[in-house]
Amino acid sequence: MVREFKEETDIDVSELYNAQYLEKFYEANANVIELIPVFAVLCPPNQPVTLNDEHTDYKWCTLEEAIDLSPFPNQHEAFRHVWAYFVDKPINPLFKVNMSK
């Protein structure tokens, strides 16, 4: 997770958290319901973003801007959940993922 984040954005991660949320969606091509765990990271401030060739653009957003940009209701709920537990209040230390493994 952290390696992929660094590889795709060139941003260093200082802490990784299990966001305690499973995003779900129906994958029509495979006729399955996908359950995707959501993670949150903390990063040292003021790092330049350098995207790899898998991405063409990025944007820092408020919660409402992120919701407006995503057409998927389940992502809206994931965004609200992360905002509630990682922005609006102190992060619960029980959510922290050991990155040394």
Backbone bond lengths (Angstrom), bond angles and torsions (degrees), N, CA, C in turn:
res aa  C-N    CA-C-N  psi(-1)  N-CA   C-N-CA  omega(-1)  CA-C   N-CA-C  phi
1 M - - - 1.443 - - 1.533 110.36 -
2 V 1.318 117.06 -53.87 1.461 121.16 -177.98 1.531 110.38 -67.16
3 R 1.323 116.63 -41.01 1.467 120.66 178.67 1.525 110.38 -60.71
4 E 1.320 116.51 -44.38 1.462 121.37 179.75 1.530 111.45 -63.56
5 F 1.325 116.67 -40.79 1.466 121.67 178.45 1.526 110.00 -60.34
6 K 1.335 115.72 -46.76 1.465 121.18 179.13 1.527 110.56 -63.59
7 E 1.325 116.10 -43.87 1.462 121.55 -178.09 1.526 111.88 -62.07
8 E 1.315 117.07 -37.70 1.457 120.69 -174.77 1.522 114.30 -87.97
9 T 1.354 117.91 -21.26 1.472 120.21 -175.71 1.520 113.93 -126.93
10 D 1.318 117.34 -15.50 1.463 124.58 -173.92 1.539 111.43 63.89
11 I 1.329 116.67 25.03 1.475 121.81 176.78 1.523 108.58 -100.32
12 D 1.333 115.32 132.70 1.464 120.78 175.72 1.520 109.80 -78.32
13 V 1.323 116.09 141.44 1.468 122.71 178.48 1.525 108.07 -107.05
14 S 1.341 116.21 132.45 1.460 119.15 177.53 1.527 112.21 -98.41
15 E 1.338 117.30 -29.24 1.463 120.79 -179.67 1.526 110.04 -147.00
16 L 1.329 114.69 143.96 1.469 122.06 178.95 1.522 108.37 -119.95
17 Y 1.333 116.49 137.34 1.463 121.39 -179.24 1.527 111.09 -131.17
18 N 1.325 115.08 142.18 1.451 122.23 167.19 1.525 105.08 -78.21
19 A 1.311 116.89 118.44 1.464 120.10 -175.19 1.527 113.14 -76.59
20 Q 1.330 117.06 -0.94 1.462 120.53 178.24 1.525 111.91 59.79
21 Y 1.347 114.78 41.17 1.461 119.94 -179.25 1.520 108.75 -147.72
22 L 1.327 116.60 134.97 1.462 121.95 173.99 1.521 108.46 -109.41
23 E 1.326 115.54 117.01 1.456 119.64 174.28 1.523 107.13 -82.52
24 K 1.307 116.20 141.12 1.463 119.11 -178.32 1.525 109.97 -130.52
25 F 1.338 114.40 143.82 1.455 119.13 174.05 1.521 109.60 -156.50
26 Y 1.310 114.24 157.61 1.460 121.30 -179.89 1.517 109.16 -91.30
27 E 1.324 116.34 125.34 1.470 122.98 177.31 1.526 107.36 -98.59
28 A 1.328 116.41 99.11 1.462 121.83 -173.01 1.530 112.55 -62.55
29 N 1.322 117.83 -38.52 1.475 120.60 -177.60 1.522 112.09 -61.97
30 A 1.329 117.59 -32.49 1.463 121.47 -178.72 1.524 112.10 -104.99
31 N 1.342 117.22 -5.30 1.456 122.97 -177.72 1.541 111.70 55.17
32 V 1.346 115.05 47.75 1.462 120.81 179.28 1.527 109.77 -134.88
33 I 1.310 114.66 157.46 1.459 121.08 171.50 1.519 107.28 -99.22
34 E 1.317 116.87 121.34 1.463 123.31 -179.80 1.526 109.20 -89.66
35 L 1.318 116.46 135.16 1.465 122.86 172.07 1.521 107.14 -115.40
36 I 1.324 116.78 116.79 1.458 122.19 -173.47 1.526 108.93 -117.69
37 P 1.340 117.82 117.64 1.467 118.56 177.09 1.528 110.37 -68.78
38 V 1.315 115.47 141.35 1.462 121.93 179.72 1.527 108.18 -100.55
39 F 1.322 116.08 136.53 1.456 122.77 176.78 1.515 109.06 -121.54
40 A 1.316 115.86 157.56 1.469 122.47 175.18 1.522 107.91 -128.72
41 V 1.319 115.91 147.36 1.463 120.43 178.05 1.519 109.51 -124.64
42 L 1.320 114.80 152.24 1.459 121.60 167.74 1.515 106.78 -111.09
43 C 1.325 115.37 140.67 1.459 121.02 -176.94 1.528 109.22 -131.74
44 P 1.331 116.80 147.74 1.465 118.26 171.70 1.536 109.03 -57.94
45 P 1.325 117.59 144.59 1.475 120.38 -175.20 1.531 113.14 -72.18
46 N 1.319 114.15 164.61 1.466 124.53 170.50 1.524 114.53 60.07
47 Q 1.323 117.07 35.55 1.459 120.30 175.15 1.526 109.17 -89.99
48 P 1.321 117.43 136.71 1.468 118.04 175.18 1.521 110.18 -70.32
49 V 1.312 116.29 145.64 1.462 122.19 177.50 1.524 108.08 -96.83
50 T 1.330 115.81 125.71 1.457 121.76 175.12 1.521 106.73 -125.56
51 L 1.325 115.82 107.78 1.454 120.60 -176.54 1.526 110.81 -79.44
52 N 1.339 115.18 143.40 1.463 118.88 173.84 1.533 108.58 -81.64
53 D 1.324 116.96 -176.02 1.464 120.60 -174.41 1.527 114.17 -74.23
54 E 1.337 117.55 -2.51 1.465 120.17 176.22 1.533 112.03 -80.41
55 H 1.330 116.95 -12.37 1.470 121.58 -174.31 1.524 110.37 -129.70
56 T 1.314 115.92 153.57 1.462 120.60 -179.91 1.520 112.96 -116.29
57 D 1.346 117.48 -19.21 1.459 119.07 -175.31 1.518 109.85 -162.06
58 Y 1.311 116.32 160.39 1.465 121.96 173.43 1.520 107.95 -146.19
59 K 1.330 115.32 164.79 1.455 120.41 178.92 1.516 108.52 -154.19
60 W 1.329 117.52 131.20 1.459 121.31 171.63 1.524 106.64 -80.55
61 C 1.334 117.21 131.16 1.463 121.77 -172.13 1.517 112.17 -129.48
62 T 1.306 114.14 154.11 1.458 119.92 163.82 1.526 106.88 -75.89
63 L 1.310 116.80 170.31 1.459 120.42 177.12 1.530 110.55 -57.74
64 E 1.306 116.82 -47.74 1.470 119.70 -176.99 1.527 111.60 -65.31
65 E 1.327 118.16 -37.18 1.465 120.18 177.23 1.528 110.78 -64.19
66 A 1.330 117.06 -42.01 1.472 120.35 179.35 1.526 110.51 -62.50
67 I 1.315 116.44 -42.84 1.469 120.53 178.39 1.523 110.41 -62.44
68 D 1.326 117.20 -42.67 1.465 120.58 179.45 1.529 112.23 -64.27
69 L 1.327 117.54 -31.18 1.468 121.33 -178.35 1.531 113.17 -78.41
70 S 1.315 117.59 -23.15 1.460 120.75 -177.03 1.527 110.89 -99.32
71 P 1.333 117.26 129.84 1.464 119.02 179.12 1.529 114.11 -83.97
72 F 1.352 117.40 -2.23 1.457 120.73 -171.50 1.531 112.39 -101.97
73 P 1.353 118.27 118.01 1.466 121.42 -179.26 1.531 113.90 -56.71
74 N 1.341 118.09 -37.10 1.466 118.90 179.55 1.524 111.64 -65.26
75 Q 1.320 117.40 -33.63 1.467 119.82 175.30 1.519 110.42 -68.09
76 H 1.317 117.80 -35.59 1.465 120.69 177.14 1.532 109.49 -57.80
77 E 1.328 115.27 -45.09 1.468 119.73 -179.96 1.530 111.45 -66.06
78 A 1.332 117.13 -38.61 1.473 120.50 177.01 1.523 110.11 -62.97
79 F 1.329 117.31 -43.39 1.466 120.73 178.67 1.532 110.38 -61.03
80 R 1.329 116.65 -45.65 1.473 120.00 -179.96 1.529 111.24 -62.67
81 H 1.322 116.55 -40.31 1.461 121.07 179.83 1.532 110.72 -62.92
82 V 1.325 116.34 -48.96 1.468 120.23 179.92 1.527 109.86 -61.75
83 W 1.309 118.00 -43.01 1.461 121.23 179.64 1.536 110.31 -61.05
84 A 1.329 116.31 -44.09 1.472 120.51 -178.01 1.523 112.02 -64.05
85 Y 1.329 117.47 -39.09 1.468 120.76 -173.03 1.526 114.82 -99.73
86 F 1.344 117.55 -9.34 1.464 119.41 -178.05 1.525 113.58 -126.97
87 V 1.327 117.40 -9.41 1.468 120.49 179.03 1.526 110.26 -119.37
88 D 1.329 117.08 -50.73 1.461 121.17 -174.25 1.521 114.55 -73.75
89 K 1.320 117.61 -21.26 1.468 119.97 -178.76 1.518 109.59 -142.11
90 P 1.316 117.89 163.68 1.470 119.80 177.99 1.526 110.83 -59.87
91 I 1.320 115.65 144.38 1.464 121.17 -178.23 1.529 109.60 -73.43
92 N 1.308 115.90 132.35 1.462 121.19 177.60 1.532 108.49 -69.75
93 P 1.329 118.40 122.90 1.478 120.11 -178.53 1.532 112.94 -62.84
94 L 1.319 118.36 -18.50 1.471 120.27 177.66 1.529 112.17 -68.01
95 F 1.332 117.26 -17.61 1.470 122.24 -179.38 1.525 112.25 -81.81
96 K 1.337 117.46 -12.87 1.468 121.14 -173.28 1.528 110.87 -68.11
97 V 1.341 114.77 137.51 1.459 123.01 178.12 1.534 107.70 -103.45
98 N 1.317 116.25 130.87 1.455 120.86 177.74 1.521 108.96 -69.52
99 M 1.327 117.15 117.88 1.464 121.15 -177.46 1.524 112.84 -90.38
100 S 1.315 118.17 -2.68 1.464 120.00 -175.67 1.529 112.83 -81.46
101 K 1.323 118.25 -6.08 1.465 121.16 -178.80 1.496 111.66 -80.89
